[in-house]
């Protein structure tokens, strides 16, 4: 066991896979020599050489499109896109080719490829550096979308993602890249994709969240506890395929649902959870399901960001309203 | 104080003469070996091909043309959906098809049936695809062929990535990839040439410049004097070739192929040709081009040219009408097989989306089956 941040846990997962599987290659902008702008891949080029861990030219569509070519010809590329807001130039390759090649070729070509990028706000960043586009990718048939919230999960989920024969979008909550430290096993382990995790058991209300919002929810739960409210917290871990079973089971128990996420509310993962509550647990609901999510706006620059970001007191405010409905 | 540090003197690197050097796209030169009458213009550059190979090439071009013409005809009969004709572009693909090996890769766009068939794709599979069945892209007898790629230019990046795999795995393989003249305006075209250059990967990029991107002429795509010149910016060799001259295409491919295999990296070939047919069977070319223009290009027809060359040399002794009849019989047989292919099943929609199918998809499929049962019992 070692104490690791999310950055270190991801680095450790990449290290393990590079070590045991020669078909794994890691590349992106600044990913090689520098170790990426967040230093997630630091030291890996030195250890595995420039053929396996390298800097690519600056073009996101090419990083992903070439990765697809590698994946269908025997490699397992793990490509890094530098920021959430820089993934859009690669969108055509992701939506039109990466997600479809297995289907298009009727299974002749498998696409064992991971597209990693940091996402989310709360770090006083420039425009295009604070976005949460998980719903865009979760909506694309053929992809899996994974978001860890702890160092332990980041390592196990990333190893599963690299070992998956289907393409995986792996979104890393940059706000808590280094904010959370945790004992993590140095050994290899995997966490299954498509399974949510009940972080805290409770009886009055279910909160579903993921990524950096888990920590905010945990702070809100402390406030709720003081107010005598018992909250069940579910960490989605995989956005798609979403674990309907775990979510429905929890809603049936508590009768109430709150979704917490940073992305714009309309047509979001939150919207999908509203549908799940209605389709799977309609007769158990005791209050209208509620989304505590970003506005349908651009994430503001630093001076306005504190009002955009979901805070523990805002989550608690909605918990109280839902429970007292 | 005068520094005694001297900048190194520029040494002119003596490169061996190559056709890529001799036909510099910056001078807008074009590689052409036979003229429209089948006369050899440039004996020195004539590829060293025996008569049997030339005859094989002609037959392959003819087979491509007949397959293509029959495809259009089946579409007109309402037995196939939208189809993009290849008519007039056969020499490019036949030349590549003679060089590409079993383990070499092909990343096509969607107007490359000639080289696809040279790789082992069958007319039956092509027909099946255009009948609306993805099983037509499950190439059973062709190795290392990617499915037809519709998003313009995006396949060039896949080719570049495959090139990286080949280099990384130290394999003796080459990637052939294709794009149209319109596709050169896409960002992916530039990104692919740039990445391929930086990575120095064994990829041959061919632009089938057939003069039109649907209705837009090539002069509205770029201010560049030609398309081959675009290679220069990426530091890779580029050449403009008469794409309706089989020998010129063969010579260009041979050098590009040898380059790729010997670690010299990617090349760009602009093959000047003319799309004699429509963009697709849904398109009407009379709206954007003249009869006079079409007639001018008819004089450069790749099959007629090669035939004239063979006639002059006295090597074509086959009964061409009989040959065409035989081809038609074979093609029609394959079309019938495609028409009688196993009926599309519900599971065909779902089963290839993921290697490991998520429960959500299983549930959606089961729900639809329930509906089907309801519908069945209602009768």
Interface residues (C-beta under 8 A of the other chain):
Chain A: X25 X51 X56 X57 X59 X61 X62 X64 X65 X66 X67 X68 X69 X70 X71 X72 X73 X74 X75 X77 X89 X92 X93 X96 X97 X101 X102 X103 X104 X105 X106 X107 X108 X109 X110 X141 X142 X144 X164 X165 X166 X194 X240 X241 X242 X244
Chain B: X105 X107 X134 X135 X137 X138 X139 X146 X147 X149 X151 X154 X156 X157 X158 X159 X160 X161 X162 X163 X164 X165 X166 X168 X169 X187 X188 X191 X192 X194 X195 X198 X351 X352 X353 X354 X355 X356 X358 X359 X360 X361
